[in-house]
Amino acid sequence: MAIDYSEERAVLKSLVTIQEVDDLQEWLIAHPQGEIDLGECEHMHTAALQTLTSARRMISAWPSDTSFRGWIEPLLVKQEAQ
């Protein structure tokens, strides 16, 4: 599984596929204050990105891959400010 869940945060790892999106959505609903850790994430399906964008959650760690981070950070950082 590419996502590890705890009460406080979801840690997205490696490649997050569309198969993980339903579980991610359920976790986001059940944990309205939960943070997202993208530190180990290398790529994610656009459905996962859309789910995170709509959830408007705090990102506790960004991907180490600067190219990937540059692609997703503008979409998610605005959510932190709102």
VENGIVEN-V142399 format. One record per residue. N is the residue number from 1. BURIAL is I if it has 16 or more other C-alpha atoms within 10 Angstrom, else O. D_FIRST is the distance of its C-alpha to the first C-alpha in Angstrom with 1 decimal. Layout:
# VENGIVEN-V142399
n=<N,N>
burial=<BURIAL,BURIAL>
d_first=<D_FIRST,D_FIRST>
This chain:
# VENGIVEN-V142399
n=<1,2,3,4,5,6,7,8,9,10,11,12,13,14,15,16,17,18,19,20,21,22,23,24,25,26,27,28,29,30,31,32,33,34,35,36,37,38,39,40,41,42,43,44,45,46,47,48,49,50,51,52,53,54,55,56,57,58,59,60,61,62,63,64,65,66,67,68,69,70,71,72,73,74,75,76,77,78,79,80,81,82>
burial=<O,O,I,O,O,O,O,O,I,I,I,I,I,I,I,I,I,O,O,I,I,O,O,I,O,O,I,I,O,O,O,O,O,I,I,I,I,I,I,I,I,I,I,I,O,O,I,I,I,O,O,I,I,O,O,I,I,I,I,O,O,I,I,O,O,O,O,O,I,O,O,I,O,O,O,I,O,O,I,O,O,O>
d_first=<0.0,3.8,5.6,7.4,10.2,13.8,17.1,18.1,15.3,11.9,10.6,9.2,8.4,9.5,9.4,8.5,9.5,11.7,9.6,7.8,11.4,12.8,10.6,11.3,14.9,15.2,14.2,16.7,19.3,19.0,19.1,21.8,22.3,18.7,18.2,15.7,14.9,14.5,15.7,12.9,12.2,13.9,13.8,12.9,14.1,17.4,16.4,13.9,16.9,19.3,17.4,17.5,21.1,22.3,20.8,23.0,21.1,21.9,19.9,20.0,18.9,19.2,17.7,19.8,20.3,23.5,23.5,20.2,21.3,24.6,23.1,21.1,23.2,26.2,24.3,22.7,25.4,27.9,25.8,26.1,29.9,30.4>
